[in-house]
C-alpha cells in the first residue's frame, strides 16, 4: 500500500497497533499510526459503578499504554 501510494497519500495503520509494532510499521514506510491506547477493565464488585449490565469487561483508556505508544513513535521517527 505504501508503494502504491507513491507519496501521494498518507498511509495510517490502525487496528491492533501497539507500542511494540510501531517501529516495524515505520520501517515499512507507514506515515502515521492510530491506537486506542487502552486496556481491558474487569468488573470491580466493590466499585459503585464498576461493571457492565452483563457482568463483562470493557476497554478503557490507559495513560501508561498511551505514554509507551508515544515514546515508541518518537523513537521510530528519530530512526528515520
N, C-alpha and C positions, 0 to 999 in steps of 0.2 A: 504494500500500500504506500509506503514511504517513497519507494522508487517511482511508482505510478504517478504520485502527486507531483514529483519533479520540482518541489519547492514552491509550487503554485498554491498549495493548500497547507494549512497547519494540521498535522495529524495528532489527535489526542487519544491516548489509551485510557480506558476505563473498564470497570468490571473486573474485580479481583486484583487490582493493582495494590501492592503493598510496598512498604519501605524496602523490603528485600528484592523487589523486582524492578525498582526504578532504574538502577544502573544498567541492567540488561536492555530495558526499553530505550534508554538514552543512547546506548551503544548501537541499537538497531536504527537510530535516526528519528525516533518519535520526538516530536517537538514539545508536547505537553502531556501531562497525566492528570487524571481525576481519581480521587479516592474518597471513600466515605469516612475514613479515619474513625472507625467505630469498633466496638467490641460487643459481644453478646452479654446481655444482662440477664441473670437468672432472677426469678421472683424472690423477694425477701419477705417472709411471712411476718416479720416484726415491723416492717415499714407500713405506715398507714395507707399509702397509695402505691405500694410496691407490688406490682403484678399485672397480669392481664386477665380478662374475663375467663379465658380458658386455662389459666394457670401456667401458660407457656412463657418462654423467654422472648426478648426483643433486642434489637440493636440500639445502641446509644453512642453518641459521640464520645471520644476518648482523647483527652488532651495529650497524654503521653504518646498515643499512636500518631496523632497529628504532628507532634514535635519530631518524632522519628522519621515521619514521611518528609517533612520539610528539610531536615538535615540530610536525608538521602538525596533529595532533589538538588540541594545546593552542592553537594559533593559531586553528583553526576554532571551538573552544569560546569563546575570548575574543571572537570576532567576532559571536557570537550575541546 
